[in-house]
Each structure stands twice: as C-alpha cells, then as structure tokens.
Amino acid sequence: MKYFAVVFFTVFVAELGDKTQLATLLFATERQTSPWVVFMAASTAWVLTSAIGVLIGTTAERFLTTIPLKPIAGLGFIAIGAWTLWSHYAGR
C-alpha cells in the first residue's frame, strides 16, 4: 500500500498542470461536447499510455538490469528543465 501511495502521489503531482491536463481543460470548454465524454476519453487515454509505460518498463527491466535507469532518467529531467529555463531566458 505504501508503494501505491508513492506512485499515486508522484504521478498525480507530475500530471498537474502539464500539457495533457491543459488540453483536456480546453476540450472541456467546448459547449457541444459533454464533460463526461471528455473525462472518459482522457481517462482512457491516460490508462492506455500508463499501461504501455508499465509494459515497456517491465520488459526493459529484464534486459537492462546493469544499466542505472533512475539516474539516467533523473539527468534527463534535469536536462529538460535546464533547456526549458535557457530557452525562456535566451528569448529576452
């Protein structure tokens, strides 16, 4: 249960305010579309992409046991953050 809470909180915080949530928000503003249709479509898409991530992660774990994936992913996130900050301030 503790691991469930860690995964839930991490994904929940990561998804807040991201481009997917903003796209869903924009779709929900369409008056001719039911909010439930938007909710179900977005939820289904998220579940499917999560299932693909779990499948790829489970498969990768079998073949990449000697490669430190967490530090590589962490460095990737840092690089994306640095690039985002640089592109923001370089435009000024």
N, C-alpha and C positions, 0 to 999 in steps of 0.2 A: 504493500500500500504506500510505503514511503517513496519508492521509486516512481510509482504512478503520480504522486503529488509533485515530485521534482520535474518529471516530463511534462505534466499538465501546466505547471506554473511557467516553465521555460518556454514552451510553445505559445502559451497564452500571451505572455509579455512580448515575445518576438513578433507575434501577429498583430498586436495593437498598433494601429496607425500605419501599417505597411501598405504597399500599393494594391494588394488584393482587397484589403478592407476598404480602401478608398474607392476602388472600382465597384465593389458591392454596394457601398453607400450611394454611388452615382446611379447604379441600376435601380436602386430602391426609390429614387426620386421620380422615376417615370410613372406618371399617373395611370397609364393604361395597363400597367403590369401589377399584379398582386404582389404585395410584400412577401407572401408565403412562397410564391414561385421563386422569387429572388433568393429567399432564405434556403429553400430546398436545393436549388441549383448550386448555390455557392457552397452549401454544406456537403453536397455530394461530390463536388469537385475537390474540396479540401480533403475529404476522406479518401478519395481515389489517389490524390497526389501523396498523401501520407502513407497509404498502402504501398505505393511504388517506392517511396523512400525507405520504408521498413524492409521491403523485399530486396532492394539493392544493398542496403546496409547489412542485412543478414548474409547475403551472398558474398559481399566484399569481405566480411569478417572471416570467412572461411579461407580466402585466398591471400589476404593481406595482413596476416597476423603479426608479421615482423615490422610492418610499417606503422609509425606512430601517427595514426589518423587524427586524433584530437588536437595535438599541437599544430599539425598541418592545417586543419580546419580553422583553428584559432588564429594562426598567422594570416590565413585567407581573409577572415573577417576584419582583422586589423588593417590589412592592405586595402580592402574595400572602403573602410572608414577613412583611412588616410587619403585615398584617391578622391572620395566624396568631399572631404574638407578642402583639399587642394583645388579641386575644380570649382568649389564655391568661392574661395578667396582669390583664385587666379583671375576670375572674371571681373574683379573690381578694379 
